[in-house]
Amino acid sequence: MTLAPPRTGARALVDTLLVHGVERAFCVPGESYLAVLDALYDSRDAIDLVVCRQEGGAAYMAEAHGKLAGLPGICFVTRGPGAANASIGVHVARQDSTPMILFVGLPARRTAGREAFQEFDLARVFGAWAKDAFVVDAADRMPELVARAFHRATAGRPGPIVVGLPEDVLVEPTDAPDTGAYTRVEAAPGADALARLRALLAAARRPLMILGGGGWSAAARQDVEAFAEANRLPVAAAFRRQDYIDNDHANYVGDLGIGPNPALAAAVRDTDLILALGTRLGEIATSDYTLLTPPEPAQTLIHVHADPDELGRVYRPALAVPAASTPAAAGLRALEPIPDPPWASHTAALRAAYEAWRRPEPMPGPVQLGEIVAWLAERLPGDAIVTNGAGNYAGWIGRHFVFHGWRGQLGPTAGAMGYGVPAAVAAKRAHPDRIVVSVNGDGCFLMNGQELSTAARYGLDVVFLVVDNAMYGTIRMHQEKTYPARVWGTDLVNPDFVALARAHGCHAERVETTDAFAPAFERALAAGGPALIHLPIDPDAISHRTTLAALRGAAAGHP
């Protein structure tokens, strides 16, 4: 009789992933965790392993998957250089409050502390960015510590966990039993807090609700929409959280991103009560902490957040409610509506201001990006997913695109470049039935453009847009403001993006006029695989709000 070989630490790891419901993982392979790859081979029908071209792209994909699924995105990378490359995804997951687990292969335990090949101190390196960072020190502890990672990634304010996997632990035998599946730990608001919240709202004259943060769900969105409608309450979204409410909802009044609608910014300053649900009210949402002044804002502040440590850390609220967004939204919906709220006309006025703001304005050059984004908003179905990285080009998306479906927006609130391409790959892999459009600046695109190869490998029919102004546009804008007539270090010399995409096996076209975009986009959708549209724009069109000429005129003292 032949006995089955004992279970190894690597097999225990993969079994534990299955226990916790993992169906997809992203990786760049490394010799430090070959045993895990071997165990994943045996589970290849249960766990879809997406092999990427660079660890930063893999980590971005895992983070984007965590946003989409509301479950921890899983990423595997190797020690030292691989972990360093993946760190950008950890930082985004932290600032965006996204559940994510990064598994890092490490040198064997016997070499620890000798600065062995590619060795690094995982806890010290990732301790400041991750919610937790630790090493599995024995195969017998694999089920326990991986379960801890899932619990920590999803409890309270979601975030990233980094788990080190010593090479010898992965081949070490173990008879440790599996744990049960993790359960999400979410605090709910108490009856007293909800009663006080309603009383404060009833006493207001110009209230405003702001949505943001992590830990949301489709149910939370429905509850917020019902609460806002019942109370005729104006609702704004924090930076890159526009899909937390249907943008065509009568109570939606816009987003508090970079360069927000001046009418909305004025409304935040002038409001007498802010109900902040889930958002930290960070630097972007508050326009560098000027719309609400810390530590004592002029507005009455009701702050609902999953992390009790966040409440009172920057702003002292009139009412602090330590509760996750989903149960908090359910509690809000259950409240008796305010009868005949005096702010109904204020809500209608803010809605009208938002609708006026999202209409495109002329920009220099033959390619009108605002018109293109507005056309996409009309053309795409409600469940389409639009991804972007960081750069001034993204301002046109925030201003002119209309998000309808749940989790239709994937963008880094951390402001990290290079996110749009890998996020789109993750989105299409997760939702092959939804149209996915990735919008990128030229500088942003080339930070992770190699993941076009991943899209081609898996036959993912994503449409990638590259908005090309031959510069790092955001940095140039600030340079022109701060150091006029001293442009240095912000110009770019770009490749032929069409040829580059075709080299990866993608359909690709260059579009030089607004009218040419729509037929090119239809051809891209019909291509049957990844497609790229290169959109060169006039460098003078530096943002959706101003031009280089206007900035230079202001610097020279001219209107």
Disulfide bonds with the S-S distance in Angstrom:
none
